[in-house]
Amino acid sequence: MAPACQYARSTGIIPAVTDISFARDLKSLVRGAKRVVVVGPKRNFSARRFPKLLGKRLDDLVVALAKGVSPGRMGSSDSTLTGVGKKPEAVAVGVLPDSVSRHNSPSRAESIRRVVSSLAGAKGKTSIILMLDEAEHALAAVNAVGRAYPTYSAKTSSGSKERVQILAVDAKGTVIEIPELARTTMEVGRQCAEFVDTPPTDLNPEAYSERARTMLEAIEGVTVEEIIGDELLEHGLGGIHAVGRSAVKPPRMILATYTPEEPKSHIALVGKGVVYDTGGLNLKVGGHMYTMKCDMGGSAAVLGAFCVLAQHGCAHKVTLIMCIAENAIGPNSYKPDDVLHMHSGKTVEINNTDAEGRLLLADGVSWAAHELEVDVVFDAATLTGAQLISLGTLHAGICCNDDELEATVLAAGTRSGDLCHPLLFAPEFLQSEFRSTIADMRNSVANRMNAQTSCAGQFVYAHMEDTKAKWCHVDLAGPAFPKDRGTGYGVALLSQAILDMA
């Protein structure tokens, strides 16, 4: 896999990328380090329990430093110099709470991200020791560290960049080997977060396609094809075409497939790739258009998950479907009152051009279920602002038509640190929100106070409900872009869920 910075360099921007690597042992971790950071639960920092890690002088310094740090609910940090002429020059602690609630991950992934972020930005080599309760927490912990060091920057002066090296240990100080899967997930997640952070003119539909194909074509055994512009109409993909037809660069659907020997099942990963969302003719106003470069976060998530699965020998055949468009305004814009003919055969009356992502997903899941006849469809999207109201910025909402699949995804979220929580699956209650007098359905709800996020998922499902495929919809509007940075959320969740499927 190419370095994350490769894509920004192709645009002429050299980002301030922090290199992250992994140490074999404590000796190699500390060698050349200017600063050592020890991250772990509060209970591990007592003089009695703290393991022998850095030698008595530094171990005592770490324990004394941590004694004055209260982790609160989400963790806290502090640092100190080690003394003139001493190596390393500084030590720091990231003190995590000893316990978490049942809707958090026992890995404390978000707390790890926060404490590491608060300590990021030093020059030279920073060595991070992760004290983990369980070896299986390595995936979530490593991914959390990766998120603390975003890769995209257009700043003209960034100074000396930080080099980070990671080592995981248990409570006794025994080294925990970090699986290759965890390392790949972190690296790919950082690349996908970079896509979300890239300015929309630099990442138009064509440029996004080129960068995605660079990732996909580097993986042995993966086949890639693309349906572009008016060809979409020839394949019945009227939703994707309508949303993107007025942009400078035409809309498209990327299809990539990984096929192992004797696959257990066929799984599709469908992603919303709206590289910029103006709202269309229902223009976003009042500052709501700002940050809409993040509206391709779902497609980045499925792209990353696909790459992880294909590189690590997934037992299932996996097809990636990226539905890419720019929801721009122009003479050819689709309009409120238009009726679109979708791939599913359904007609959709447009009553809100800012409810565009579900039109892309509807075509994508229909292609997966009807053309490919897959067994399971996952779709991912920054679909509704209401998802943040329902579940906040750390949990995605999932809407699923199968109990077993839902349980698998929830467990994968807890395990990977990409937290999620169920939304309603109740077509009999919610489909009526899309009633139209002239078409099969409208694209936006009549009552915005009636489970709006669940309704959006039901709209997508309506375009494949006549098939036997299992389905899980992931609305990641909050966790994909919680403040001012992409996170790469969904790469770990989706890849872990599929690896866990029987």
Secondary structure, 3 states (H helix, E strand, C coil): CCCCHHHHHCCCCCCCCCEEEECCCHHHHHCCCCEEEEEEEHHHHCCCCCCCCCCHHHHHHHHHHHHCCCCCCCCEEEEEECCCCCCCCEEEEEEECCCCCCCCCCCCHHHHHHHHHHHCCCCEEEEEEEECCCHHHHHHHHHHHHHCCCCCCCCCCCCCCEEEEEEEECCCCCEECCCHHHHHHHHHHHHHHHHHHCCCCCCCHHHHHHHHHHHHHCCCCCEEEEEECCHHHHCCCHHHHHHHCCCCCCCEEEEEEECCCCCCCEEEEEEEEEEEECCCCCCCCCCCCCCHHHHHHHHHHHHHHHHHHHHCCCCCEEEEEEEEEEECCCCCCCCCCCEEECCCCCEEECCCCCCCHHHHHHHHHHHHHHHCCCCEEEEEECCCCHHHHHHCCCCEEEEECCHHHHHHHHHHHHHHCCCEEECCCCHHHHHHHHCCCCCCEECCCCCCCCCHHHHHHHHHHCCCCCCCCEEEEEECHHHHCCCCCCCCCCHHHHHHHHHHCC
